[in-house]
Amino acid sequence: MADRLKTHPGPLRALAATARLANLPSVVSNVLTGVLPFAGAAFGAGVSFALVAAVCLYLSGGFINDWADRRWDAARRPERALPRGLFTPGFYLLAGLALASCGVAAAALHGSRAPVVAAAIALNIGLYTWLHKKSAWSAVFMGLCRALLPLLGWSAAGADAAMMPAAMLAGLALFFHVAGISLLARSESLAQPARGASRACLCFAGSALVMGFAARWIFEIPLASAGIGLLPYALWTGRCLLRRMQTADRISGLLAGIPLVDWMLLLPIGIALDGWQAGFCLWLPLSAFVAGRALQRFAPAT
């Protein structure tokens, strides 16, 4: 029965798979990573609008991507919603465009910087959708979609402009992690995967180095605390890379580990802080990681 649900999901599970529901907790974590480290930032209306914008934009990407891939899926992934006729292509396209519009509009409800970032995310979603079956360079645009999420949180929270580099470094670490996932997925589908796999490992190492730099030299976190922040990411990523498992399971594990990229910065900051801010820094990425893994049992992450 469980196998049939995975290969022939009902409409609700099919929609959840299209939306990549299991990845939404990581989206929330990424946005708030651009908010929590800054002493002057608070959970005001701007942050709420940024979260709505990020979720809408992420959902739009899933619908538009599946709409663009409908013919490819009909030949290779017939269990998906559009090839099975559960929904019409027009519905998916309309839903994707409507969600993208809502995302940019939500960001525009507070301040002038957030809608610019939201529009950039929407542009990268479009470029990725256009190129991802044509060129490996499409992974750059997918990585940029993630990299811009901390900057979206920072821009909506009204944080000090001097701290913009920290939000950009958090985004760069996410970019490296997503690039590593893309290279690993491509390498394991080729006859000679070693080169792509080694480049993926370099990307994951780059993600850790960038976050370690941000913690140590921008936030002046003690070396020992910065090292503690790197540990969960290193352990989980190493498990996903070294353990024998199917490619889909490896990629799903690495996608679930996206909040651990945030935790490399937020964990040492949380150790150094007091009050509600410390609690969010300490537990938000871990909660997003656990929630993402749990949701993967309901719908695939990719």
BELLIN-V220185 format. One record per residue. RES is the residue in one small letter. PHI is phi in whole degrees, -180 to 180 (999 if undefined). OMEGA is omega in radians with two decimals (999 if undefined). NEAR is the number of other C-alpha atoms within 10 Angstrom. Layout:
res: <RES | RES>
phi: <PHI | PHI>
omega: <OMEGA | OMEGA>
near: <NEAR | NEAR>
This chain:
res: <m | a | d | r | l | k | t | h | p | g | p | l | r | a | l | a | a | t | a | r | l | a | n | l | p | s | v | v | s | n | v | l | t | g | v | l | p | f | a | g | a | a | f | g | a | g | v | s | f | a | l | v | a | a | v | c | l | y | l | s | g | g | f | i | n | d | w | a | d | r | r | w | d | a | a | r | r | p | e | r | a | l | p | r | g | l | f | t | p | g | f | y | l | l | a | g | l | a | l | a | s | c | g | v | a | a | a | a | l | h | g | s | r | a | p | v | v | a | a | a | i | a | l | n | i | g | l | y | t | w | l | h | k | k | s | a | w | s | a | v | f | m | g | l | c | r | a | l | l | p | l | l | g | w | s | a | a | g | a | d | a | a | m | m | p | a | a | m | l | a | g | l | a | l | f | f | h | v | a | g | i | s | l | l | a | r | s | e | s | l | a | q | p | a | r | g | a | s | r | a | c | l | c | f | a | g | s | a | l | v | m | g | f | a | a | r | w | i | f | e | i | p | l | a | s | a | g | i | g | l | l | p | y | a | l | w | t | g | r | c | l | l | r | r | m | q | t | a | d | r | i | s | g | l | l | a | g | i | p | l | v | d | w | m | l | l | l | p | i | g | i | a | l | d | g | w | q | a | g | f | c | l | w | l | p | l | s | a | f | v | a | g | r | a | l | q | r | f | a | p | a | t>
phi: <999 | -64 | -65 | -67 | -64 | -76 | -91 | -135 | -67 | -72 | -57 | -66 | -67 | -65 | -65 | -63 | -68 | -61 | -75 | 51 | -55 | -65 | -92 | -64 | -58 | -69 | -63 | -60 | -62 | -62 | -63 | -72 | -66 | -83 | -117 | -62 | -71 | -100 | -60 | -85 | -87 | -142 | -82 | -102 | -62 | -60 | -67 | -61 | -65 | -65 | -65 | -61 | -61 | -64 | -64 | -62 | -65 | -65 | -62 | -61 | -60 | -64 | -68 | -67 | -64 | -68 | -63 | -67 | -95 | -60 | -75 | -63 | -65 | -61 | -88 | -120 | -131 | -67 | -79 | -74 | -63 | -67 | -61 | -82 | 77 | -69 | -141 | -93 | -57 | -62 | -63 | -64 | -64 | -63 | -63 | -64 | -67 | -65 | -67 | -63 | -64 | -64 | -64 | -66 | -65 | -62 | -65 | -75 | -75 | -145 | 81 | -109 | -83 | -60 | -65 | -65 | -66 | -61 | -64 | -65 | -63 | -60 | -63 | -68 | -61 | -64 | -66 | -63 | -60 | -69 | -103 | -68 | -96 | -111 | -150 | -67 | -67 | -61 | -61 | -62 | -71 | -64 | -64 | -67 | -57 | -72 | -62 | -82 | -66 | -60 | -67 | -64 | -64 | -60 | -68 | -82 | -84 | 72 | -72 | -57 | -60 | -66 | -94 | -56 | -58 | -65 | -64 | -70 | -67 | -60 | -66 | -64 | -63 | -64 | -58 | -61 | -64 | -66 | -62 | -62 | -61 | -63 | -64 | -66 | -62 | -69 | -66 | -78 | -98 | -103 | -71 | -123 | -82 | -59 | -65 | -63 | -66 | -68 | -66 | -62 | -62 | -63 | -65 | -65 | -64 | -63 | -60 | -66 | -64 | -65 | -68 | -63 | -62 | -61 | -68 | -80 | -104 | -92 | -95 | 55 | -74 | -56 | -58 | -64 | -67 | -62 | -65 | -62 | -63 | -76 | -61 | -59 | -64 | -64 | -66 | -71 | -64 | -61 | -60 | -65 | -82 | -96 | -77 | -71 | -162 | -68 | -56 | -61 | -69 | -64 | -67 | -62 | -64 | -69 | -67 | -63 | -80 | -57 | -63 | -69 | -62 | -61 | -66 | -58 | -96 | -74 | -63 | -65 | -66 | -61 | -63 | -85 | -98 | -128 | 81 | -62 | -62 | -62 | -61 | -65 | -62 | -75 | -114 | -61 | -62 | -64 | -62 | -65 | -63 | -63 | -64 | -63 | -64 | -67 | -69 | -64 | -77 | -94 | -149 | -66 | -86 | -146>
omega: <-3.13 | 3.13 | -3.13 | 3.10 | -3.14 | -3.08 | 3.12 | -3.10 | 3.04 | -3.09 | -3.10 | 3.11 | 3.11 | 3.08 | 3.12 | 3.10 | 3.09 | -3.12 | -3.03 | -3.01 | -3.08 | -3.12 | -3.09 | 3.09 | 3.12 | 3.09 | 3.11 | 3.14 | -3.13 | -3.14 | -3.08 | 3.03 | 3.04 | -3.09 | -2.93 | -3.07 | -2.98 | -3.04 | -3.08 | -3.09 | 3.12 | 3.14 | 3.10 | -3.11 | -3.11 | 3.13 | 3.10 | 3.11 | 3.12 | 3.11 | 3.08 | -3.14 | -3.10 | 3.14 | 3.13 | -3.14 | 3.12 | 3.11 | -3.14 | 3.12 | 3.12 | -3.12 | -3.12 | 3.12 | 3.13 | 3.05 | -3.12 | -3.08 | -2.96 | -3.14 | 3.08 | 3.12 | -3.14 | -3.13 | -2.98 | -3.14 | -3.04 | 3.13 | -3.12 | -2.94 | -3.07 | 3.08 | 3.13 | 3.12 | 3.12 | 3.11 | -3.14 | 3.06 | 3.13 | 3.10 | -3.14 | -3.14 | 3.14 | 3.13 | -3.13 | -3.14 | 3.13 | 3.14 | 3.09 | 3.12 | 3.12 | 3.13 | 3.13 | 3.14 | 3.13 | 3.12 | -3.10 | -3.11 | -3.12 | 3.05 | -3.09 | -3.09 | -3.05 | -3.14 | 3.08 | 3.11 | 3.14 | 3.11 | 3.09 | 3.08 | 3.13 | 3.12 | 3.14 | 3.04 | 3.13 | -3.13 | 3.10 | -3.14 | -3.12 | -2.97 | -2.87 | 3.04 | -3.09 | -3.00 | 3.06 | 3.13 | 3.10 | 3.12 | 3.09 | -3.11 | 3.06 | 3.11 | 3.13 | 3.08 | 3.10 | -3.06 | -3.10 | -3.08 | 3.06 | 3.12 | 3.06 | 3.09 | 3.12 | -3.07 | -3.12 | -3.06 | -3.12 | -3.14 | -3.13 | -3.13 | 3.13 | -3.13 | 3.10 | 3.11 | 3.12 | 3.09 | 3.14 | 3.09 | 3.06 | 3.08 | 3.12 | 3.09 | 3.08 | 3.11 | -3.14 | -3.12 | 3.14 | 3.08 | 3.09 | 3.09 | -3.12 | 3.13 | -3.13 | 3.13 | 3.13 | -3.08 | -3.10 | 3.07 | -3.12 | -3.10 | -3.12 | -2.98 | -2.93 | -3.06 | 3.12 | -3.14 | 3.14 | 3.08 | 3.09 | 3.12 | 3.08 | 3.11 | 3.13 | 3.07 | 3.10 | 3.10 | 3.13 | -3.13 | -3.13 | -3.14 | 3.07 | 3.09 | -3.13 | -3.12 | -3.00 | -2.96 | 3.07 | -3.13 | 3.09 | 3.07 | 3.08 | -3.05 | -3.12 | 3.13 | 3.09 | 3.10 | 3.09 | 3.13 | -3.12 | -2.98 | -3.13 | 3.13 | -3.12 | -3.12 | -3.09 | -3.14 | 3.08 | 3.08 | -3.12 | -3.09 | -2.98 | -3.08 | 3.08 | 3.11 | 3.09 | -3.11 | -3.12 | 3.13 | 3.12 | -3.14 | 3.10 | 3.10 | 3.13 | 3.06 | 3.10 | -3.12 | -3.14 | 3.10 | 3.10 | 2.98 | 3.09 | -3.07 | 3.09 | 3.11 | -3.01 | -3.13 | 3.10 | 3.07 | 3.11 | 3.11 | -3.08 | -3.07 | 3.04 | 3.00 | -3.04 | -3.12 | 3.11 | -3.14 | 3.12 | -3.13 | -3.08 | -2.93 | -3.09 | -3.13 | 3.12 | 3.10 | 3.12 | 3.10 | -3.13 | 3.14 | 3.13 | 3.11 | 3.12 | -3.13 | 3.09 | 3.09 | 3.12 | -3.11 | -3.13 | -3.12 | -3.07 | 999>
near: <5 | 8 | 8 | 9 | 13 | 16 | 12 | 16 | 21 | 14 | 12 | 12 | 18 | 23 | 20 | 21 | 23 | 26 | 27 | 21 | 22 | 27 | 29 | 21 | 23 | 27 | 21 | 22 | 29 | 32 | 28 | 28 | 31 | 30 | 27 | 24 | 24 | 19 | 11 | 11 | 19 | 15 | 12 | 12 | 13 | 23 | 26 | 17 | 23 | 32 | 25 | 19 | 27 | 32 | 23 | 21 | 26 | 26 | 24 | 28 | 28 | 23 | 25 | 26 | 22 | 23 | 22 | 16 | 18 | 19 | 14 | 13 | 18 | 15 | 9 | 11 | 16 | 17 | 16 | 21 | 26 | 23 | 20 | 15 | 11 | 15 | 14 | 13 | 19 | 10 | 12 | 22 | 18 | 15 | 17 | 25 | 17 | 14 | 22 | 28 | 18 | 19 | 28 | 26 | 18 | 22 | 30 | 22 | 15 | 21 | 14 | 12 | 16 | 29 | 23 | 16 | 23 | 28 | 19 | 17 | 28 | 23 | 15 | 22 | 24 | 17 | 15 | 25 | 22 | 16 | 14 | 17 | 12 | 10 | 10 | 13 | 11 | 19 | 20 | 18 | 22 | 23 | 24 | 22 | 27 | 27 | 26 | 27 | 31 | 29 | 29 | 32 | 32 | 32 | 28 | 32 | 28 | 20 | 20 | 13 | 9 | 7 | 15 | 16 | 13 | 24 | 25 | 19 | 21 | 28 | 31 | 22 | 29 | 33 | 26 | 27 | 30 | 27 | 23 | 27 | 25 | 21 | 22 | 24 | 19 | 15 | 19 | 15 | 10 | 10 | 7 | 10 | 15 | 13 | 11 | 19 | 21 | 14 | 16 | 25 | 20 | 15 | 22 | 24 | 17 | 19 | 27 | 24 | 15 | 20 | 26 | 22 | 17 | 23 | 27 | 19 | 11 | 13 | 16 | 12 | 20 | 14 | 14 | 10 | 19 | 24 | 17 | 16 | 28 | 23 | 15 | 18 | 23 | 17 | 11 | 15 | 21 | 14 | 14 | 19 | 18 | 9 | 9 | 10 | 11 | 10 | 14 | 13 | 14 | 21 | 20 | 21 | 22 | 23 | 22 | 26 | 27 | 27 | 28 | 30 | 29 | 30 | 30 | 31 | 31 | 28 | 29 | 27 | 25 | 23 | 17 | 12 | 16 | 10 | 8 | 11 | 19 | 20 | 14 | 20 | 25 | 21 | 15 | 23 | 28 | 21 | 16 | 25 | 25 | 14 | 17 | 25 | 21 | 13 | 20 | 20 | 11 | 16 | 23 | 22 | 25 | 16>
